[in-house]
Amino acid sequence: MKRSIRIAAMLQELSGRPSVLFNLQHFCDIYEISKATVSEDISLAALALSESDQGEIVTIPGPAGGVKFVPTISEEKAKEVQVRFCERLNDSGRILGGGFLYTSDIMYDVAFVRDLARIFVTKFKSLEANYVATVETKGIPLASMVAYMLNLPLVIIRREPKFSEGSTVSINYFSGPDQRVQKMSIAKRAVTFGSKAIVIDDFMRGGGSIKGIWEILEEFNIEAVATGLAIVSSTPTKKKIDSYLHLVTLNDVDDSSKTIDVLPNFSIF
């Protein structure tokens, strides 16, 4: 097999299973080449990924090591994605009233969500998390993509417990500007006691739901090592949580003038 074809095949396998560690011997056996040749091929593949801003190949030394593809994104490309996100949100037709926007079409646009997820993967790739957690429903596509790219299980926290999930743990939490008491639950079999999780969601206003996620994870002694949010409202200024990373800031939705003030959060870099 020609080297160019072999490298393309390696890239296909690595990118098809992001964050999965491949031992070099795996490629030696498939292509009947030495480890030295595999290392040279991997270096060329890593260069190609870097030049095209598709991600990076991480090499882990040692007998238990190997290589893995991580779909990261450059700062320049990430800022372009954030600007495009704001452009899509800045459409008066999205205004629903009461300061809310229609965002389902964006949050279920898999190709675009993939770009949003790459930003979170770039920021959270070094965390030794065991899960990605989200609350149903619109945050699921984004959280699912982050989980896939980091090769982690996805834990979906329900608004109401479902019989099909077996035994669950539920909590009450305060959410919304009127501080309504709401409920969320998690299946006991979904997580392991004493692990770590990355929390991902689509929107945060006051932080009640995110705080609820943190609290229900604490019931299992699970540490929320990072929280990533697609959109955060600038009001209220005082949030119920103080540690999170968000992509864009929603400053104002004016029903009367039909204007939307949304800006990218470039401070994450």
Buried (B, 14 or more C-beta within 10 A) or exposed (E): EEEEEBBBBBBEBBBEBBBEBBBBEBBBEBBEBEEEBBBBBBEBBBEBBBEEBBBBBBBEEEEEEBBBBBBBBBEEBBBBBBBBBBEBBBEEEBBEEEBBBEBEEBBEBEEBBBBBBBBBBBBBBEEEBBBBBBBEEBBBBBBBBBBBBBEBEBBBBBEEBEEEBEEBBBBEBBBEEEEEEBBBBBBBEBBEEEBBBBBBBBBBBBBBBBBBBBBBBEBBEBBBBBBBBBBBBEEEEEBBBEEBBBBBBBEEBEEEEEEBEBBBBEEBE
